[in-house]
Amino acid sequence: MAVIVKKTDRKLPPNHPLSRKFDTVEEAAQAKTDYVWNTVLKDFDWNAFMAKKGNQVSQK
């Protein structure tokens, strides 16, 4: 029996920095990388992350 699944439209809001057309794939990749570094990973503690990663490797 066929089932119909309603999919949600996941478009970015119009004022989002990535919701535009890019001239090249490289430009789009650089924009996405910059967005992740500046927005998502802005307050990420790399020293604590690397220390935890080192502890996990040494426990194995």
C-alpha positions as CSV (number, residue, x, y, z in Angstrom):
1,M,0.0,0.0,0.0
2,A,1.4,3.4,-1.0
3,V,1.9,6.0,1.7
4,I,1.9,9.7,1.2
5,V,4.4,11.6,3.2
6,K,4.1,15.4,3.6
7,K,7.6,16.9,3.3
8,T,8.4,20.2,4.9
9,D,10.0,23.0,2.9
10,R,13.3,23.7,4.4
11,K,14.3,27.0,2.8
12,L,16.5,29.4,4.6
13,P,15.0,32.8,5.6
14,P,15.5,35.6,3.1
15,N,17.9,37.5,5.4
16,H,20.2,34.5,6.0
17,P,23.8,34.9,4.7
18,L,23.6,31.7,2.7
19,S,20.2,32.2,1.1
20,R,21.6,33.6,-2.2
21,K,22.9,32.4,-5.5
22,F,26.6,31.9,-5.8
23,D,28.7,32.3,-9.0
24,T,30.8,29.2,-8.4
25,V,30.8,26.1,-6.2
26,E,34.1,27.3,-4.6
27,E,32.5,30.6,-3.6
28,A,29.5,28.8,-2.1
29,A,31.8,26.4,-0.2
30,Q,33.9,29.3,1.1
31,A,30.7,31.2,2.2
32,K,29.5,28.1,4.1
33,T,32.9,27.5,5.7
34,D,33.0,31.2,6.8
35,Y,29.5,30.9,8.2
36,V,30.3,27.8,10.2
37,W,33.5,29.2,11.6
38,N,32.0,32.6,12.5
39,T,28.6,31.6,13.7
40,V,28.5,27.9,14.8
41,L,32.0,27.5,16.1
42,K,32.4,31.0,17.4
43,D,32.8,30.1,21.1
44,F,34.1,26.6,20.7
45,D,36.9,25.6,23.0
46,W,39.4,23.8,20.8
47,N,41.9,23.2,23.6
48,A,39.2,21.4,25.7
49,F,38.1,19.4,22.7
50,M,41.7,18.3,21.9
51,A,42.4,17.4,25.5
52,K,39.2,15.2,25.6
53,K,40.1,13.6,22.3
54,G,43.6,12.9,23.6
55,N,42.2,11.3,26.7
56,Q,39.9,9.0,24.7
57,V,42.7,7.8,22.5
58,S,45.0,7.1,25.5
59,Q,42.2,5.0,27.2
60,K,41.9,2.6,24.3
